[in-house]
Amino acid sequence: MYIIREKKTKKIIFHHPMAFDADLKGGDIFPEFDPTTMETGWSDSIHLPQYFIINEEGKVVGLTAEEAVDQDLLTLHPTQKIENNEIVEKSLWEQVDEGLTELSPSEKIVNNEIVEKTLQEQVKEGLIELDEPFEYISDDDSIRERSVKELMEAELIKTADQCEKALKLLNREIEDKIALKYAQGYEMKLVKGLVDWLYEGRPEADEREESYLEMRKYVESIKDEYKPLRNQLKKMMTDLQKTLSDEQEIF
């Protein structure tokens, strides 16, 4: 088989299945043949290799993909490589190693995909700092806050500063629990109702007074519920502060 192709682009513009004949010239095969811009090649097979050159004898010589790259017949993108004579994409690990792809500190490669590291991994690597012992990573890989009860039961409070913070957290827990029944806006409405009731001379059997007293009763019940925990924290803080003071006197 004969082929005619452009010298510059290597594009085949004509082919003919005729057998090789040493006396044939380009013009004999392709009347429009221009030796300045075209070249002739022949092959014993009607199937051309994917990559090839035409040698000095005009014969088509097959090339491997690597040889085609060396001959500048094939250009690889930086993220590509040759494997088993095929052009394939480099793995993400290879691209990272070669500086072609950059991972952020919170990213990693899993199954050749860039994914976010788990919060547990980010904490372990120092990318995220937990407010210990108040915060922890849950089983669903989210940052959770321990309740004061959990902190005390697990004996995680060790310093006076932690006691002080736990007391503030306890106050917030109380406020949140009260807000589940009496949202701030509704609470203010009841307070305003009481003020109006007082201003009007405290009329008897008024639902404004009853509603307010019911709210106060509920608030006090919640505070009483948390009172043992609050007292325990206060005692612990006093004991820790005293221990620290005694140690400082020794030194």
C-alpha positions as CSV (number, residue, x, y, z in Angstrom):
1,M,0.0,0.0,0.0
2,Y,1.1,3.5,-0.8
3,I,0.3,6.7,1.1
4,I,0.8,10.4,0.3
5,R,1.0,12.7,3.3
6,E,1.9,16.3,4.1
7,K,5.5,16.7,5.3
8,K,4.6,19.4,7.8
9,T,1.4,18.2,9.4
10,K,2.0,14.4,8.7
11,K,-1.6,14.3,7.5
12,I,-2.4,11.5,5.1
13,I,-4.1,13.0,2.0
14,F,-4.1,9.9,-0.2
15,H,-3.6,6.2,-0.1
16,H,-3.7,3.4,-2.6
17,P,-3.6,-0.4,-2.0
18,M,-1.2,-1.1,-4.9
19,A,1.8,-3.3,-4.2
20,F,5.3,-1.9,-3.8
21,D,7.1,-1.0,-7.0
22,A,10.5,0.5,-6.7
23,D,10.1,2.4,-10.0
24,L,6.9,4.2,-8.9
25,K,7.3,7.9,-8.1
26,G,5.0,10.2,-6.2
27,G,3.4,11.7,-9.3
28,D,2.6,8.1,-10.6
29,I,0.6,7.5,-7.4
30,F,-1.0,10.9,-6.9
31,P,-1.1,13.3,-9.9
32,E,-1.2,16.3,-7.6
33,F,1.9,15.2,-5.8
34,D,4.2,18.1,-4.8
35,P,7.6,16.9,-3.6
36,T,8.2,20.2,-1.7
37,T,5.3,19.7,0.6
38,M,4.4,16.0,0.3
39,E,6.1,12.7,0.8
40,T,5.4,9.1,-0.3
41,G,5.4,6.0,1.9
42,W,4.8,2.4,1.3
43,S,3.9,-0.6,3.5
44,D,3.5,-4.3,3.1
45,S,0.3,-4.1,5.1
46,I,-2.9,-2.3,4.3
47,H,-3.2,-1.5,8.1
48,L,-1.0,1.4,9.1
49,P,0.5,1.5,12.6
50,Q,-0.9,4.2,15.0
51,Y,2.5,5.9,15.0
52,F,5.1,5.7,12.3
53,I,7.8,7.4,10.3
54,I,8.8,7.0,6.6
55,N,12.4,6.0,6.4
56,E,14.9,6.9,3.7
57,E,13.8,4.1,1.5
58,G,10.2,5.4,1.7
59,K,9.0,2.5,3.9
60,V,6.5,3.0,6.7
61,V,8.2,2.0,10.0
62,G,6.0,1.6,13.1
63,L,6.9,3.4,16.3
64,T,6.0,2.9,19.9
65,A,4.2,5.7,21.6
66,E,7.5,6.6,23.5
67,E,9.4,6.6,20.2
68,A,6.7,8.8,18.7
69,V,7.1,11.3,21.5
70,D,10.9,11.2,21.0
71,Q,10.4,11.9,17.3
72,D,8.1,14.9,18.1
73,L,5.2,13.1,16.4
74,L,3.3,12.9,19.6
75,T,2.9,15.5,22.3
76,L,2.0,14.5,25.9
77,H,0.1,16.8,28.2
78,P,2.1,17.2,31.5
79,T,-0.6,15.1,33.3
80,Q,-0.3,12.3,30.7
81,K,2.1,9.4,30.5
82,I,2.6,6.3,28.3
83,E,1.7,2.9,29.8
84,N,1.5,-0.3,27.7
85,N,2.0,1.8,24.6
86,E,-1.1,3.8,25.4
87,I,-1.5,7.4,26.5
88,V,-3.1,7.5,30.0
89,E,-3.6,10.1,32.7
90,K,-1.1,10.1,35.5
91,S,-2.5,9.2,38.9
92,L,-3.3,12.1,41.2
93,W,-0.4,10.9,43.5
94,E,2.0,11.2,40.5
95,Q,0.6,14.7,39.7
96,V,1.1,15.8,43.3
97,D,4.6,14.4,43.4
98,E,5.5,16.2,40.2
99,G,3.9,19.5,41.4
100,L,1.2,19.4,38.7
101,T,-1.6,19.2,41.3
102,E,-1.6,20.8,44.7
103,L,-3.5,19.6,47.7
104,S,-4.6,21.9,50.4
105,P,-3.6,20.8,54.0
106,S,-7.1,19.5,54.6
107,E,-7.3,17.3,51.4
108,K,-6.1,13.8,50.7
109,I,-6.3,11.3,47.8
110,V,-8.5,8.3,48.1
111,N,-9.1,6.0,45.1
112,N,-7.5,8.6,42.9
113,E,-9.9,11.3,44.0
114,I,-9.3,14.4,46.0
115,V,-11.4,14.4,49.1
116,E,-11.5,16.2,52.4
117,K,-9.7,14.7,55.3
118,T,-11.9,13.6,58.2
119,L,-12.2,16.0,61.1
120,Q,-10.5,13.3,63.2
121,E,-7.5,13.4,60.8
122,Q,-7.4,17.2,60.7
123,V,-7.4,17.3,64.5
124,K,-4.6,14.7,64.7
125,E,-2.5,16.7,62.2
126,G,-3.1,19.9,64.1
127,L,-5.2,21.5,61.3
128,I,-8.1,21.9,63.6
129,E,-7.8,22.6,67.3
130,L,-10.5,21.4,69.6
131,D,-11.5,23.2,72.8
132,E,-10.8,20.2,75.0
133,P,-12.3,18.8,77.1
134,F,-15.5,20.7,76.1
135,E,-15.4,19.6,72.4
136,Y,-14.9,16.2,70.8
137,I,-15.3,14.5,67.4
138,S,-18.4,12.4,67.2
139,D,-18.9,9.1,65.4
140,D,-20.5,11.0,62.5
141,D,-17.3,13.1,62.1
142,S,-18.6,16.3,63.4
143,I,-17.5,18.6,66.2
144,R,-19.8,18.3,69.2
145,E,-19.9,20.0,72.6
146,R,-20.1,17.9,75.7
147,S,-22.7,18.8,78.3
148,V,-21.6,19.8,81.8
149,K,-23.1,16.6,83.1
150,E,-21.0,14.6,80.6
151,L,-17.9,16.5,81.6
152,M,-18.4,15.8,85.3
153,E,-19.4,12.2,84.9
154,A,-16.2,11.5,82.8
155,E,-14.1,13.6,85.3
156,L,-12.7,15.7,82.5
157,I,-12.7,19.0,84.5
158,K,-9.2,19.4,85.9
159,T,-8.5,23.1,86.4
160,A,-10.2,26.1,88.1
161,D,-10.4,27.8,84.7
162,Q,-12.2,24.8,83.2
163,C,-14.6,25.0,86.2
164,E,-15.3,28.6,85.4
165,K,-16.0,27.9,81.8
166,A,-18.2,24.9,82.7
167,L,-20.3,27.2,84.9
168,K,-20.8,29.5,82.0
169,L,-21.7,26.6,79.8
170,L,-24.1,25.4,82.5
171,N,-25.9,28.8,82.5
172,R,-26.2,28.5,78.7
173,E,-27.7,25.0,79.0
174,I,-30.2,26.4,81.5
175,E,-31.1,29.3,79.2
176,D,-31.5,27.0,76.2
177,K,-33.7,24.6,78.1
178,I,-35.9,27.4,79.3
179,A,-36.1,28.8,75.7
180,L,-37.5,25.5,74.5
181,K,-40.7,26.4,76.3
182,Y,-40.4,30.1,76.7
183,A,-38.7,31.8,73.8
184,Q,-37.1,35.2,74.6
185,G,-39.8,37.1,72.8
186,Y,-42.6,35.2,74.6
187,E,-40.8,35.6,77.9
188,M,-40.7,39.4,77.4
189,K,-44.4,39.4,76.5
190,L,-45.2,37.7,79.9
191,V,-43.0,40.2,81.8
192,K,-44.7,43.1,80.0
193,G,-48.1,41.6,80.8
194,L,-47.1,41.5,84.5
195,V,-46.0,45.1,84.5
196,D,-49.3,46.1,82.9
197,W,-51.2,44.1,85.5
198,L,-49.3,45.8,88.3
199,Y,-49.9,49.3,86.7
200,E,-53.6,48.5,86.5
201,G,-53.8,47.9,90.2
202,R,-53.4,44.1,90.3
203,P,-56.9,43.0,89.3
204,E,-57.8,39.6,90.8
205,A,-57.8,36.3,88.8
206,D,-55.9,37.9,85.9
207,E,-54.4,35.4,83.5
208,R,-51.4,37.8,83.0
209,E,-50.3,37.2,86.6
210,E,-51.0,33.5,86.3
211,S,-49.0,33.1,83.1
212,Y,-46.1,35.0,84.6
213,L,-46.1,33.0,87.8
214,E,-46.3,29.8,85.8
215,M,-43.3,30.8,83.8
216,R,-41.3,31.7,87.0
217,K,-42.2,28.4,88.5
218,Y,-40.9,26.6,85.4
219,V,-37.7,28.6,85.4
220,E,-37.1,27.9,89.1
221,S,-37.7,24.2,88.5
222,I,-35.1,24.1,85.7
223,K,-32.6,26.0,87.9
224,D,-33.3,23.5,90.8
225,E,-32.7,20.7,88.4
226,Y,-29.2,22.0,87.7
227,K,-28.4,23.2,91.2
228,P,-26.6,20.1,92.4
229,L,-24.3,20.3,89.3
230,R,-23.7,24.0,89.9
231,N,-22.8,23.4,93.6
232,Q,-20.5,20.6,92.6
233,L,-18.7,22.8,90.1
234,K,-18.4,25.7,92.6
235,K,-17.0,23.4,95.3
236,M,-14.5,21.9,92.8
237,M,-13.4,25.3,91.7
238,T,-12.9,26.4,95.3
239,D,-10.9,23.3,96.1
240,L,-8.7,23.7,92.9
241,Q,-8.0,27.3,93.6
242,K,-7.0,26.5,97.2
243,T,-4.7,23.7,96.1
244,L,-3.1,26.1,93.6
245,S,-2.7,28.7,96.3
246,D,-1.1,26.2,98.7
247,E,1.4,25.1,96.0
248,Q,2.4,28.6,95.2
249,E,3.1,29.3,98.9
250,I,5.3,26.2,99.0
251,F,7.4,27.5,96.1
